[in-house]
Amino acid sequence: MSESAIAILLATRARRPRVQKTTCNFTGVQWGLVGIVDHSFSGWQANIWSATGGAFTGLQMGALYSYARSVNGVQISFFNNAGSMKGIQIGIVNLIQSGGFMPVFPFVNWGSL
């Protein structure tokens, strides 16, 4: 069984909140309370707290917080944080550490499109 299938299985069968932590590259869908990927992620990540330590490609959603070292896609959250960005952030506070329209901007911020 692939790691992404295992993460989906754990998320759908969880009876209490769990942290989903992946220590390798991840492709697919990850949702739950807290989702952490140590390396790169490609796909859809939707949690209350979403974090990717490497490159993120796709749609990253966090009810409270979304973070990725580099983003190629869309971040939607209350507070978005990206080391670098090729795409758009939608949220109350949007932070792009390198290469954004503005380093910090409310409601919407973007990197090179």
Protein Blocks (a to p, Z undefined) as FASTA:
>chain_A
ZZklmmmmmmmmpcbdcddddfbdcedddddjbdcdfbdcedjdddfbdcdfbdcedjdd
dfkbccdfbdcdddddfbdcdfbdcdddddfbdcdfehpabfbdghiacddZZ
